[in-house]
Amino acid sequence: MKVLVADPIAEQGIKFLAEHAQVDVKLKLKPEELKAIINDYDALIVRSETKVSAEIIESGKNLKVIGRAGIGVDNIDVDTATKKGVVVLNAPTGNTVAAAEHTIGLMLALARNIPKANAQLKSGIWQRGKLMGTELRNKTLGIIGLGNVGSEVAKRAQGFEMRVIAYDPFISAHYAKTGKIDLVPLEELFQEADFITLHTPLTQATKNLIGAKEIEKMKPTTYVINCARGGLIDEEALFKAIEEGKLAGAAFDVFSTEPATDSILFKTDKIIVTPHLGASTVEAQVNVAKDVAEQVLTVLRGEFSKYSVNMPHISAELLPLLKAASLIGSFASQLMEGQMSDIHIKYSGGIVNYDLTPVKVSIISGLLEQVTEEKINLVNANFFAAQRGLKISEEKELICPNYPNLLTVNVNTNLGTTTISGTTRDSEIHIVQINDFWMDIVPTEGYLLLCDHLDTPGRVGAIGTILGKADINISTMQSSRQKPRGKALMILALDEPPSEELQKEITALPDVYTAKMIKI
């Protein structure tokens, strides 16, 4: 077995590889140089510097696996690798503790004015009176996102005798209770927390998760910490709030644009900044190198990698269902309310004769795509669900009267059940059930506005008028009702997303109960 290491990784990882394979370390290769030699190797290991393009993958006729020593795989053409049967894997847990400790370090630095005190004293100023700090003990820490890093931060904060509250609708109440964490709505977290730390991926749903409106809900003594991803916080709004005394301070390890050598956040000593050091420990780099080396060798031995981010070996008969399964999961994720506890999946029709594990994986991936950067795959799907305290049950039924196949997902939360059913027909995905309503939607890229309302004259026109005044175009409209003049569901396909204010204006109409948006 021949392994090419194209970016620097810790020596321990290289030594581990060398015990089982021939290892060549060739750094700073130009794309054409890598393309010229990649056919000689069974495995390629990179970090973020080397771009593994489709051309390079196509040239690697003997390539079986690409390992990323870190989390993100944006520099790897995963689609091409999947088509070529090349496994792409990462090392998502090796730097978890490092990131958690850096978060705690920044929290302590904020609480005790450590950077400012250091700078003043080294410049010859002894000024204790203006550097009064605050203790972490008996303070409330609000964690947004209880994944790997968020959970580790919670453990360490409890060591400081802090009360820990968290917002993460994709964590079961039992999991949180076991960790002595109080799950709360996001608005309550903003109102109660003395320190707020974010540990979520950057997605369309989490971009500018904290902006001017959210800051208004916080106490003026609150500190905000971001060691997760740049773009989660509106940096200008936060800077303005700190300057106006609406927040006590903040700490950033990540920025909306990186490398960040000039930022509005640099203009006040009430904001502590570090240059994306969350994973920059000797131990983390060793862990990541060992993890990726071990998993690469696992694949080369013909076994499954628990950190694989793609699924190259799937029955052709199931391929059309995978995208439908992911979309059904995403629908349920965006429509559900409350704290998720368990998921029930029902498979109906001819598909029950196949191994449906990849379909289940796609459903779980769609459900969790907004809350994790780690790719859900055949090996780790149950692990991720178990890690979040989620129970998954499955049911198969050969008889399916109205469809060749049908996938139904029930997501149960403390506030109720969300049901989504879908099928495939003529290579198209059809969503055919949303809760108690049956319809036939062929989702295309864009936005859907779902309105629960009473089936009375004028409801459709009133909602359309509000959207028209906001210059939001409706491309298609469907309505499903339980009975004439009874409860109905209106589905509007929109070219632009309606604002929260617009959704509130719609729900203020007589006999309109909800207005929820889904991004396709």
C-alpha positions in Angstrom: 0.0 0.0 0.0 1.4 3.4 -1.0 0.3 6.6 0.8 1.1 10.2 -0.2 1.0 12.9 2.5 0.7 16.2 0.6 0.3 18.6 3.6 2.1 18.8 6.9 0.7 16.5 9.6 2.2 15.5 13.0 5.1 13.1 12.8 3.3 10.6 15.0 0.7 10.1 12.2 3.4 9.5 9.6 5.2 7.0 11.8 1.9 5.1 12.4 1.3 4.9 8.6 4.9 3.8 7.9 4.4 0.7 10.1 1.8 -0.6 7.7 2.4 1.1 4.3 4.9 2.9 2.2 4.6 6.6 2.9 5.9 9.5 0.8 5.8 13.0 2.2 5.7 15.6 -0.7 4.7 19.0 0.4 3.7 22.2 -1.5 3.0 20.2 -4.7 1.5 22.3 -7.6 -1.8 20.9 -9.0 -0.1 19.6 -12.2 2.6 17.9 -10.1 0.1 16.2 -7.9 -1.9 15.1 -10.9 1.2 13.6 -12.5 2.1 11.3 -9.6 -1.2 10.5 -7.9 -1.7 7.4 -10.0 1.1 5.8 -8.1 -0.8 5.9 -4.8 -3.6 4.1 -3.0 -4.2 6.9 -0.5 -3.8 10.7 -0.3 -3.7 12.6 2.9 -4.1 16.4 3.0 -5.1 19.3 5.2 -6.6 22.5 3.9 -3.7 23.7 1.7 -3.9 21.1 -1.1 -6.9 21.3 -3.4 -8.0 17.9 -4.5 -9.8 18.6 -7.7 -11.9 16.4 -10.0 -8.9 16.3 -12.4 -6.6 15.0 -9.7 -9.1 12.4 -8.6 -9.7 11.2 -12.2 -6.0 10.8 -12.6 -5.7 8.6 -9.5 -6.6 5.3 -11.1 -5.4 3.4 -8.1 -6.7 5.9 -5.5 -9.0 4.3 -2.9 -9.1 6.9 -0.1 -8.5 10.6 0.5 -8.0 11.6 4.1 -8.5 15.1 5.5 -6.5 15.8 8.7 -9.2 18.0 10.1 -13.0 18.5 9.8 -13.8 20.5 6.7 -13.6 18.8 3.3 -14.3 21.9 1.1 -10.9 21.5 -0.6 -11.9 18.0 -1.9 -14.2 17.3 -4.8 -16.3 14.8 -2.8 -18.9 14.3 -5.6 -16.2 13.2 -8.1 -14.6 11.0 -5.4 -18.0 9.3 -4.8 -18.6 8.7 -8.5 -15.1 7.1 -8.7 -15.7 4.9 -5.6 -13.0 6.8 -3.7 -13.7 7.1 0.1 -13.3 10.6 1.5 -12.8 10.7 5.3 -11.9 13.3 7.9 -10.9 13.5 11.5 -13.7 15.4 13.3 -13.0 14.7 16.9 -9.3 15.0 17.4 -9.4 18.8 18.2 -12.6 18.7 20.3 -10.9 19.2 23.6 -8.6 21.9 22.2 -11.5 23.9 21.0 -13.4 23.5 24.3 -10.3 24.6 26.3 -9.7 27.6 24.1 -13.4 28.6 24.7 -12.9 28.4 28.5 -9.6 30.3 28.2 -11.3 33.2 26.4 -14.1 33.2 28.9 -11.6 33.5 31.8 -9.7 36.2 29.9 -12.9 38.2 29.5 -14.0 37.8 33.1 -10.6 38.9 34.5 -9.5 41.5 31.9 -6.3 39.5 31.4 -5.2 40.8 27.9 -5.8 44.4 28.9 -4.0 44.0 32.2 -1.0 42.3 30.5 -0.8 45.1 27.9 -1.0 47.9 30.5 1.5 46.5 32.9 4.0 45.8 30.1 3.6 49.5 29.0 4.5 50.6 32.6 0.9 51.3 33.9 -0.1 49.8 37.3 -3.8 50.3 37.4 -5.6 47.7 39.4 -8.7 49.7 40.2 -9.9 49.9 36.6 -9.4 46.2 36.0 -12.0 44.8 38.3 -13.2 41.4 37.1 -16.0 39.0 37.8 -16.0 35.3 38.9 -17.4 32.5 36.8 -18.8 30.7 39.9 -22.6 31.0 40.1 -22.8 32.6 36.7 -25.0 31.2 33.9 -23.3 29.9 30.8 -25.5 29.7 27.7 -24.3 27.2 25.1 -25.7 27.3 21.6 -25.1 23.9 20.1 -24.4 20.8 22.3 -22.4 18.8 19.8 -18.9 17.5 20.5 -17.3 20.8 21.5 -20.3 22.3 23.2 -20.7 19.2 25.4 -17.0 19.4 26.4 -17.4 23.2 27.2 -20.3 22.3 29.5 -18.3 19.8 31.4 -15.5 22.3 32.1 -17.8 25.1 32.9 -19.5 22.9 35.6 -16.0 22.5 37.1 -16.1 26.3 37.7 -19.5 25.8 39.5 -21.4 27.6 36.7 -25.0 26.9 35.8 -25.1 25.6 32.3 -28.1 26.2 30.0 -28.2 25.3 26.3 -30.2 25.6 23.1 -30.1 22.7 20.7 -33.4 21.3 19.5 -31.7 18.2 18.2 -30.6 17.0 21.6 -32.9 14.8 23.7 -34.0 16.0 27.1 -32.6 12.8 28.6 -29.1 13.5 27.2 -29.1 17.1 28.5 -30.4 16.0 31.9 -27.6 13.3 32.2 -25.1 16.1 31.6 -26.8 18.4 34.2 -27.7 20.9 31.5 -30.9 22.8 31.3 -32.4 23.0 27.8 -34.1 26.3 27.1 -35.6 28.2 24.2 -33.1 30.4 22.4 -34.8 33.6 23.5 -34.6 32.5 27.2 -30.9 31.7 26.7 -30.3 35.2 25.5 -32.1 36.7 28.4 -30.6 34.6 31.2 -27.0 33.9 30.2 -24.0 35.8 31.7 -21.7 34.2 29.1 -22.9 33.0 25.7 -20.8 30.7 23.6 -21.6 29.3 20.1 -20.7 25.8 18.9 -22.7 25.3 15.7 -21.8 25.1 12.0 -22.3 28.0 9.6 -25.4 27.3 7.5 -28.1 29.4 5.9 -30.1 28.9 9.2 -27.3 29.9 11.5 -25.8 32.8 9.6 -25.9 36.0 11.8 -27.6 33.9 14.4 -26.8 36.7 16.8 -27.6 40.2 15.4 -28.9 43.4 16.7 -32.4 42.0 17.6 -30.8 39.1 19.6 -28.4 41.4 21.4 -31.3 43.6 22.6 -32.5 40.6 24.6 -29.2 40.2 26.5 -28.2 41.7 29.7 -25.6 44.6 29.5 -23.3 42.5 31.7 -23.3 39.6 29.1 -20.1 38.4 27.4 -20.3 36.6 24.0 -17.7 34.1 22.8 -17.3 32.6 19.3 -14.8 29.8 18.7 -17.0 28.0 16.2 -17.4 29.7 12.8 -17.1 33.2 11.4 -20.5 34.6 10.2 -22.5 33.2 13.2 -22.5 36.7 14.7 -23.2 40.1 13.0 -19.8 41.6 13.9 -20.8 45.2 13.3 -23.9 44.9 15.4 -22.0 43.3 18.2 -19.2 46.0 18.1 -21.8 48.7 18.2 -23.6 47.1 21.1 -20.3 46.9 23.1 -19.4 50.5 22.3 -22.9 51.6 23.5 -22.6 49.6 26.7 -25.3 47.1 25.8 -22.9 44.2 26.2 -19.9 43.8 28.6 -17.5 42.4 26.0 -16.8 39.5 23.6 -14.1 37.1 22.4 -13.6 35.9 18.8 -11.3 33.1 17.5 -13.1 33.0 14.1 -14.1 35.8 11.7 -16.4 36.3 8.8 -13.4 36.8 6.6 -10.1 35.0 7.2 -7.3 35.5 7.4 -8.5 38.6 9.4 -5.8 41.3 9.7 -8.2 44.2 9.8 -11.6 44.0 11.5 -14.0 46.3 13.2 -13.6 43.9 16.2 -10.0 45.1 16.6 -11.0 48.6 17.5 -11.9 48.1 21.1 -10.0 46.4 24.0 -13.4 45.1 25.2 -13.2 42.4 22.5 -10.5 39.8 22.7 -9.3 38.3 19.4 -7.2 35.3 18.6 -6.2 34.0 15.0 -8.3 30.8 14.8 -6.3 29.0 17.5 -9.1 26.6 18.6 -7.4 23.5 17.2 -3.9 24.8 17.6 -2.5 22.6 20.3 0.3 20.0 20.0 -2.1 17.3 21.3 -4.9 18.2 18.8 -2.6 18.0 15.8 -1.2 14.7 17.0 -4.7 13.4 17.6 -5.9 14.5 14.1 -2.9 13.0 12.4 -3.3 9.7 14.3 -7.1 9.6 13.6 -6.7 10.2 9.8 -3.8 7.7 9.6 -5.8 5.0 11.3 -8.9 5.5 9.3 -7.0 5.6 6.0 -5.5 2.2 6.8 -8.9 0.9 7.8 -10.2 1.7 4.3 -7.1 0.2 2.6 -7.8 -3.0 4.5 -11.3 -3.1 2.9 -13.2 -2.1 6.1 -15.6 0.8 6.8 -14.3 4.1 8.1 -16.4 5.6 10.9 -15.4 9.0 9.6 -16.2 8.5 5.9 -18.0 11.6 4.5 -19.4 9.9 1.4 -21.1 6.6 0.5 -19.6 5.2 -2.7 -21.1 1.8 -2.5 -24.9 1.9 -2.7 -27.4 -0.2 -4.7 -28.4 1.5 -8.0 -32.0 0.8 -7.2 -31.9 2.9 -4.1 -30.1 5.9 -5.6 -33.3 7.8 -6.5 -34.6 7.4 -3.0 -31.6 8.9 -1.2 -32.2 12.5 -2.3 -35.9 12.1 -1.4 -34.9 10.7 2.0 -32.6 13.6 2.7 -35.2 16.1 1.7 -37.9 14.5 3.8 -35.5 14.7 6.8 -34.8 18.4 6.0 -38.6 19.1 5.8 -39.2 17.5 9.2 -36.3 19.4 10.7 -37.5 22.8 9.5 -41.1 22.2 10.5 -40.7 20.5 13.9 -41.1 22.5 17.1 -39.7 21.6 20.5 -37.0 19.2 21.7 -36.6 16.2 19.5 -36.8 12.8 21.4 -37.3 10.0 18.9 -37.8 9.3 15.2 -39.9 6.6 13.5 -39.3 5.7 9.9 -41.8 3.7 7.9 -40.8 2.1 4.5 -43.7 1.0 2.3 -43.7 -0.8 -1.1 -41.1 -2.7 -3.1 -38.2 -0.9 -1.4 -38.6 -3.1 1.7 -36.8 -5.9 -0.2 -33.5 -3.9 -0.1 -31.0 -3.0 2.6 -32.5 0.3 3.6 -29.6 1.5 5.8 -28.5 4.1 3.3 -32.0 5.5 3.1 -32.1 5.8 6.9 -28.7 7.5 6.8 -30.0 10.0 4.3 -33.1 10.8 6.5 -30.9 11.3 9.6 -28.5 13.4 7.5 -31.4 15.7 6.3 -32.6 16.0 9.9 -29.3 17.0 11.3 -27.7 18.9 8.4 -28.3 22.3 10.1 -26.6 21.3 13.4 -23.4 19.4 12.4 -20.6 19.8 10.0 -19.8 16.1 10.3 -21.2 14.0 7.4 -23.6 11.3 8.4 -22.7 8.0 6.8 -23.4 4.2 6.9 -21.1 3.7 9.9 -21.8 6.7 12.1 -25.5 7.4 11.7 -26.6 5.4 14.7 -23.6 6.8 16.6 -24.6 10.4 16.0 -28.2 9.7 16.9 -27.2 7.9 20.1 -24.8 10.7 20.9 -27.7 13.2 20.9 -29.9 10.8 22.8 -32.2 10.2 19.9 -34.1 6.9 19.5 -34.7 5.7 15.9 -37.3 3.0 15.2 -38.1 1.5 11.8 -41.1 -0.3 10.2 -41.5 -2.0 6.9 -44.8 -2.7 5.0 -44.8 -4.4 1.6 -48.3 -3.2 0.7 -48.4 0.4 -0.6 -51.8 1.1 -2.3 -51.2 4.4 -4.0 -47.4 4.6 -4.6 -44.7 2.4 -5.9 -42.8 3.2 -2.7 -43.3 5.5 0.2 -41.1 6.9 3.0 -42.8 8.3 6.1 -40.9 10.0 8.9 -42.4 10.9 12.2 -40.3 13.2 14.4 -41.5 13.3 18.0 -40.8 16.2 20.3 -42.0 17.4 23.6 -44.5 19.6 21.7 -45.9 17.0 19.4 -45.2 15.0 16.2 -44.2 16.2 12.8 -45.0 13.8 9.9 -43.6 13.9 6.4 -44.1 11.4 3.6 -42.5 11.3 0.2 -41.9 9.1 -2.8 -40.1 9.1 -6.2 -41.7 9.0 -9.6 -40.1 9.5 -13.0 -36.9 10.6 -11.3 -38.8 13.3 -9.4 -39.2 13.7 -5.7 -42.8 14.1 -4.5 -43.7 15.2 -1.0 -47.2 13.7 -0.5 -48.0 14.2 3.1 -47.3 17.0 5.7 -48.8 16.1 9.1 -52.5 15.5 8.6 -52.6 16.8 5.0 -52.1 14.9 1.8 -50.9 16.7 -1.4 -48.4 16.3 -4.2 -45.5 18.7 -4.2 -42.5 18.5 -6.5 -40.0 20.6 -4.6 -37.5 22.7 -6.6 -34.7 24.9 -5.3 -36.1 27.9 -3.5 -38.5 28.5 -0.6 -41.9 27.1 0.5 -44.3 29.0 2.8 -46.7 26.7 4.6 -49.7 28.3 6.2 -52.2 26.4 8.4 -55.5 28.2 8.2 -59.3 27.8 8.2 -60.8 27.1 4.8 -62.8 30.3 4.5 -63.2 32.7 1.5 -60.5 35.3 1.1 -57.7 33.6 3.0 -55.6 32.8 -0.2 -56.1 36.3 -1.5 -55.2 38.0 1.7 -51.9 36.1 2.0 -51.1 36.7 -1.6 -51.8 40.4 -1.2 -49.3 40.6 1.7 -46.6 38.8 -0.3 -47.4 40.9 -3.4 -46.9 44.2 -1.4 -43.5 42.9 -0.3 -42.6 42.2 -3.9 -42.3 38.4 -3.2 -43.2 36.4 -6.3 -45.3 33.2 -5.9 -44.4 30.6 -8.5 -46.9 27.9 -7.6 -49.6 27.3 -5.0 -51.3 24.2 -3.6 -53.9 23.8 -0.9 -55.1 20.7 1.0 -58.0 20.6 3.3 -59.6 18.1 5.7 -63.1 19.1 4.8 -64.9 22.2 3.3 -64.7 25.1 5.7 -62.4 23.0 7.9 -58.7 23.1 8.6 -56.5 23.6 5.6 -52.8 23.8 4.6 -51.6 26.2 1.9 -48.2 25.7 0.3 -46.8 28.6 -1.6 -43.5 28.3 -3.6 -41.7 31.6 -3.5 -38.8 33.1 -5.3 -37.6 35.0 -2.3 -37.8 34.2 1.5 -40.3 36.1 3.5 -39.0 38.0 6.5 -40.0 37.1 10.1 -42.0 40.3 10.2 -43.9 39.3 7.1 -44.7 35.9 8.5 -46.0 37.6 11.7 -48.2 39.8 9.5 -49.6 36.7 7.8 -50.4 34.9 11.1 -52.1 38.1 12.3 -54.8 37.5 9.6 -58.1 36.0 10.9 -58.1 32.2 10.9 -54.4 31.9 9.9 -52.7 29.8 12.6 -49.1 29.4 11.4 -46.7 30.6 8.6 -43.6 28.5 8.4 -40.8 28.7 5.8 -38.8 25.8 4.3 -35.7 26.3 2.3 -35.1 23.7 -0.4 
